[in-house]
Amino acid sequence: MESRTESGEATGAGCVGCAGDVEVGTLSYDELVERMTVLGRERSRVEALLAETAAEMHRRAGGRAVAAMARERLHVSARQATADTELAASLADFPATVAAWRGGEITMGHARVIARVGADPDHADEPALLEMARQYPVDMFARMTRHYMKPGPSAEQRKRQWENRWASLVQDPDGSWRLSAYFDADTGKRVSVSFNAMVRSHRTGVTVFGSGPIQGATASQRRADALANLITGEGPHHRPKVNLLVIADYDIATGELKKLRYDDGLPVAVDQIAELAAQARILPAIFSADGDPLWLGRAQRDASAGQRIVIAARDGGCVNCAAPAEGGEPHHIKWFSRGGPTDIDNLCLLCERCHHLVHDDGWQLERRLGRLTLRPPSSFSTPSRGWPEASRRNGGGSRQRRDNRGRLQRNPVLRT
């Protein structure tokens, strides 16, 4: 049976216009999901056509002139205009990528990753990159290309990143501020670990005043508070002491540690190894030191410190969206409330957003192509209202909170 969204798509060039003629309030949730998919493909096609136009203009007039024209005609920021123009020009060597983008098979984000990875002659395998891009969201695709490229621990590579570092603190017309930055891989990893440790303190930690976690803040507000606390040193929490997880393989034959890498698989730069080794705490490779077993059964709900290290090393980040491991929380694949043990093979790493998808919105973990990922509910007609056991444990509805828009926020601290 043809849906209303499909009938709009069938008009070809008039797809976007016809989709705009549909009254969204009359569509079912599944039809809205389908409509989002159709319009997303159309957006990719339009963006690809725009990139092709910018590339031809770049060939004729140069990048600076095209970026200025894009800013003038499209009313985008100078930074975005420059980035989009550079992307358009770089894709001249990747015709198959442009064709897939124009066909709605991949997005601008995928094209940007392919252009960046393919710029290295040792990894310019466009067919292999496209095959991955068609299968995965941009964040997971980007993570996979890091492993695909297998960069060496090159001090020269890190030096280039370090030389390209930048930070921007811009004040908006209303007096508010926007902060953005770019770091080399090693500095960025340290910043990420410190930032996420402070975020956890704001979510679950005891403040310097002795009170518990601050209630009523959304996840985004907590991150903003944590960043301000971390930068200024002023706030409800002291700067946390953090550990940087570096993994190595022990070669029994030579008695040496090899392949030093962070938990996301990125190699440690050679000029960082001595510094890290001087302050390192060495844990056994099997992560099963006395007193910290990896199989706890149902004797304890919360994952141990050793288990957290293991799943960070194993999963390398959120299993669904590849968010950094330091910002994730252990999740029981078979829920603890349903008999699932706190064992390493029943735990995986989920970021806060994906954790809420499981516990509040009915998404399910499934294994696809050898790895765990999240699958949306088969139908969104009756959204999940949360996990009853969690509501009772948290004191029921009286302790549930609403954000500034009045939308119910369930399970503010997920521990399962």
C-alpha positions in Angstrom: 0.0 0.0 0.0 1.4 3.4 -1.0 1.8 5.9 1.8 1.1 9.5 1.5 4.8 10.2 1.8 5.6 7.7 -1.0 3.0 9.3 -3.3 4.8 12.6 -2.8 8.2 11.1 -3.6 6.8 9.5 -6.8 6.4 13.0 -8.4 10.2 13.1 -9.0 11.4 16.6 -9.2 8.4 17.9 -7.2 9.1 15.6 -4.3 10.1 18.3 -1.8 7.3 20.5 -2.8 4.7 17.7 -2.6 6.1 16.7 0.8 5.6 20.2 1.9 2.0 20.0 0.9 1.3 17.2 3.3 -0.2 18.3 6.6 2.2 16.7 9.1 -0.3 16.6 11.9 -2.3 14.0 9.9 0.6 11.6 9.5 1.2 8.6 11.8 4.6 8.4 13.5 5.8 5.7 11.1 4.8 8.0 8.2 6.7 10.8 9.8 9.8 8.6 10.0 9.4 7.7 6.3 8.9 11.4 5.5 12.1 12.3 7.4 14.0 9.6 5.3 12.7 10.9 2.0 13.4 14.5 2.8 16.9 13.6 4.2 17.8 12.0 0.9 16.5 15.1 -1.0 18.6 17.3 1.3 21.7 15.3 0.5 21.0 15.6 -3.3 20.5 19.4 -3.0 23.7 19.8 -1.0 25.6 17.7 -3.5 24.4 19.9 -6.4 25.4 22.9 -4.4 28.9 21.4 -3.8 29.3 20.7 -7.5 28.4 24.3 -8.3 30.8 25.6 -5.7 33.6 23.3 -7.1 33.1 24.7 -10.6 33.1 28.3 -9.3 36.3 27.4 -7.3 37.9 26.2 -10.5 37.1 29.5 -12.3 37.5 32.1 -9.6 39.4 30.6 -6.6 38.3 29.5 -3.2 38.4 32.9 -1.4 36.0 34.5 -3.9 33.6 31.5 -3.8 33.5 31.5 0.0 32.8 35.2 0.0 30.0 34.7 -2.6 28.5 31.8 -0.6 28.4 33.9 2.5 26.8 36.8 0.7 24.2 34.8 -1.2 23.5 31.9 1.2 23.7 34.0 4.4 26.0 31.4 6.1 28.9 32.2 8.3 32.3 32.9 6.9 33.7 29.7 8.6 30.9 27.5 7.1 31.3 29.1 3.7 35.0 28.4 3.7 34.6 24.8 4.9 31.9 24.0 2.4 34.0 25.5 -0.5 37.1 23.6 0.5 35.1 20.4 0.7 33.6 21.0 -2.7 37.1 21.6 -4.2 38.6 18.5 -2.5 36.0 16.2 -3.9 37.2 16.7 -7.5 39.3 13.6 -7.0 36.4 11.5 -5.7 33.8 11.3 -8.5 32.2 8.2 -7.1 31.7 9.9 -3.7 30.0 12.9 -5.5 27.7 10.5 -7.4 26.7 8.7 -4.2 26.1 12.0 -2.5 24.0 13.3 -5.4 22.0 10.1 -5.3 21.1 10.5 -1.7 23.1 7.4 -0.6 25.4 9.3 1.7 25.4 12.7 3.4 27.6 15.7 3.4 29.2 14.4 6.6 30.2 11.2 4.9 31.6 13.1 2.0 33.7 15.2 4.3 35.2 12.2 6.1 36.0 10.5 2.7 37.7 13.7 1.5 39.8 13.9 4.7 40.7 10.2 4.8 41.3 9.9 1.0 43.7 12.8 1.0 46.3 10.4 2.4 47.6 8.5 -0.6 48.1 5.4 1.6 44.4 5.3 2.3 42.8 6.7 -0.8 40.6 3.6 -1.4 37.4 5.3 -2.4 35.3 2.1 -3.1 36.1 0.7 0.4 35.3 4.0 2.1 32.0 4.3 0.1 31.0 0.8 1.1 31.4 1.7 4.8 29.7 5.1 4.4 26.6 3.6 2.9 26.1 1.3 5.9 26.8 3.6 8.9 25.8 7.0 10.4 28.5 9.6 10.1 29.8 9.4 13.7 30.3 5.6 13.5 31.7 5.8 10.0 34.3 8.4 11.2 35.3 6.1 14.0 35.6 3.2 11.7 37.9 5.1 9.4 40.2 5.8 12.3 40.8 2.1 12.5 40.8 1.7 8.7 43.6 4.2 8.3 45.6 2.7 11.2 47.8 5.8 11.5 51.2 5.3 13.0 52.3 7.0 16.3 53.9 9.8 14.2 55.3 12.7 16.1 55.2 14.7 12.8 51.5 14.0 12.3 50.8 15.2 15.9 53.0 18.2 15.3 50.8 19.2 12.3 47.7 18.9 14.4 49.3 20.9 17.2 50.3 23.7 14.8 46.7 23.8 13.5 45.2 24.2 17.0 42.8 27.0 17.6 40.1 28.2 20.0 37.4 30.8 19.6 35.3 32.5 22.2 32.7 34.8 20.5 30.2 37.0 22.1 26.7 37.1 20.5 24.7 40.3 20.1 22.6 39.5 23.2 25.7 39.2 25.4 25.9 35.4 25.5 29.1 33.5 24.6 30.0 30.6 22.2 33.1 28.5 22.7 34.7 26.2 20.2 38.2 24.7 19.8 40.4 22.3 17.9 43.2 20.3 19.6 45.8 17.7 18.5 44.9 14.1 19.3 46.8 13.9 22.6 45.7 17.2 24.0 42.2 16.6 22.9 42.1 13.2 24.7 43.2 14.8 27.9 40.7 17.6 27.6 37.9 15.0 26.9 38.8 12.9 29.9 38.9 15.9 32.3 35.7 17.4 30.8 33.7 14.1 31.1 35.0 13.5 34.6 33.6 16.9 35.6 30.3 16.1 33.8 30.0 13.0 35.9 30.7 15.0 39.1 27.8 17.4 38.2 25.6 14.4 37.4 26.2 12.1 40.4 28.9 13.6 42.7 28.8 15.2 46.0 29.4 19.0 45.9 32.1 20.8 47.9 29.3 22.0 50.1 28.4 18.4 51.0 25.1 18.2 49.2 24.2 15.7 46.5 23.9 16.1 42.8 22.3 19.4 41.6 18.7 18.6 40.5 16.7 20.0 37.6 19.4 20.5 35.0 19.2 19.0 31.6 22.2 17.0 30.1 23.2 20.0 28.0 23.0 22.4 31.0 25.1 20.0 33.1 27.8 20.0 30.4 27.8 23.8 30.2 28.1 24.0 34.0 30.8 21.4 34.1 32.9 23.2 31.4 32.6 26.5 33.2 33.5 24.8 36.5 36.5 23.1 34.9 37.9 26.3 33.2 37.4 28.8 36.0 37.9 26.5 39.0 34.8 28.1 40.5 31.7 26.0 41.0 30.3 23.2 43.2 33.0 20.7 42.4 36.8 20.6 42.6 38.7 19.7 39.5 38.7 15.9 39.3 41.8 13.8 39.3 41.6 11.7 36.1 43.4 8.7 34.6 44.2 8.5 30.9 43.7 4.9 29.7 46.5 3.7 27.5 46.5 0.1 26.3 49.5 -2.0 25.2 50.1 -5.5 24.1 52.8 -7.5 26.0 55.2 -9.4 23.8 56.2 -12.5 25.9 59.1 -13.3 23.6 60.8 -9.9 23.9 59.4 -8.8 27.2 58.3 -5.5 25.7 55.1 -3.5 25.6 54.0 -2.8 22.0 51.2 -1.0 20.1 50.5 1.7 22.7 47.1 3.1 22.0 44.2 5.0 23.6 40.9 3.3 24.3 39.5 4.5 21.0 42.3 2.7 19.2 44.3 5.8 18.2 48.1 5.1 18.6 50.0 7.1 21.2 52.5 9.5 19.6 56.1 8.5 20.1 57.0 11.7 21.8 54.2 11.1 24.4 55.2 7.6 25.4 58.0 8.5 27.8 55.9 11.1 29.5 53.0 8.7 29.9 55.2 5.9 31.1 56.7 8.1 33.8 53.3 8.5 35.5 51.6 5.3 34.5 49.9 2.8 36.8 50.3 -0.7 35.2 47.3 -3.0 35.3 47.5 -6.7 34.3 46.5 -7.3 30.7 43.6 -9.4 31.7 42.3 -6.7 34.0 41.6 -9.1 36.8 43.7 -8.0 39.7 42.9 -9.4 43.1 39.8 -8.0 44.7 38.4 -6.6 41.4 36.9 -9.6 39.5 35.2 -9.1 36.2 32.3 -11.4 36.9 30.2 -10.2 39.9 27.0 -12.0 39.1 24.1 -10.3 40.9 26.0 -9.5 44.0 26.6 -5.9 42.9 24.6 -3.7 40.5 27.2 -1.1 39.6 30.2 -2.0 37.5 33.5 -2.0 39.2 36.5 0.2 38.3 38.2 -2.7 36.6 35.1 -3.6 34.6 34.8 0.0 33.5 38.4 -0.1 32.2 37.8 -3.3 30.4 34.7 -2.2 28.6 36.3 1.2 27.7 39.2 -0.7 26.1 36.9 -3.3 24.4 34.2 -1.0 23.1 36.3 2.1 22.5 33.3 4.4 23.1 29.5 4.2 23.0 28.6 1.1 21.0 25.9 2.9 19.2 27.2 6.4 18.3 31.0 6.2 19.1 30.9 9.0 21.7 34.2 8.9 23.7 34.4 6.2 26.3 35.1 8.6 29.1 31.6 10.1 28.7 29.9 6.7 28.8 28.3 4.5 31.4 28.2 0.7 31.7 24.8 -0.8 30.6 23.5 -4.2 31.4 22.6 -5.8 28.1 20.2 -8.1 29.9 18.8 -5.6 32.4 19.8 -6.2 36.1 16.1 -5.9 37.1 15.4 -8.8 34.7 18.0 -11.1 36.1 21.0 -9.8 34.2 24.4 -10.2 36.0 27.0 -7.5 36.4 29.5 -9.5 34.3 31.8 -8.2 31.7 30.1 -10.1 28.9 26.7 -8.6 29.9 28.0 -5.0 30.0 28.5 -2.6 27.2 29.3 1.1 27.0 26.5 3.6 26.2 26.6 7.4 26.3 23.9 9.2 28.3 21.8 10.0 25.2 21.8 6.4 23.9 21.3 5.1 27.4 18.0 7.1 27.6 17.0 5.7 24.2 17.1 2.2 25.7 15.5 2.9 29.0 13.0 5.6 28.1 12.2 5.2 24.4 12.1 1.5 23.8 15.2 1.1 21.6 16.8 -2.4 21.6 20.4 -3.5 21.5 21.2 -5.9 18.7 24.3 -7.4 17.2 24.9 -6.4 13.6 28.0 -7.4 11.6 29.7 -8.5 14.7 29.1 -5.4 16.9 26.4 -4.1 19.1 24.2 -1.2 18.0 20.7 0.2 18.8 17.6 -0.6 16.8 14.5 1.6 17.0 11.2 0.2 18.1 9.2 -1.5 15.4 6.5 1.1 15.9 6.4 4.5 17.6 2.7 4.6 17.9 2.8 3.9 21.7 6.1 5.3 23.0 7.6 3.7 26.1 6.8 5.5 29.3 10.0 4.4 31.0 11.0 1.6 33.2 8.6 1.0 36.2 11.3 -0.4 38.4 13.5 2.7 37.9 10.6 4.9 38.7 9.9 3.1 42.0 13.6 3.0 42.9 13.8 6.8 42.3 10.8 7.5 44.4 8.1 7.3 41.6 6.6 10.2 39.8 7.3 12.7 42.6 11.0 12.7 41.7 10.6 12.9 38.0 11.4 16.3 36.6 10.6 18.5 33.6 13.0 20.7 31.6 12.4 24.3 30.6 10.0 23.3 27.9 7.9 21.2 30.2 8.8 17.9 28.6 9.0 14.9 31.0 12.6 13.8 31.6 12.8 10.3 33.0 15.6 8.5 34.7 17.9 11.5 35.2 20.7 9.2 36.4 20.8 5.8 34.6 22.7 3.2 36.4 21.7 0.0 34.6 
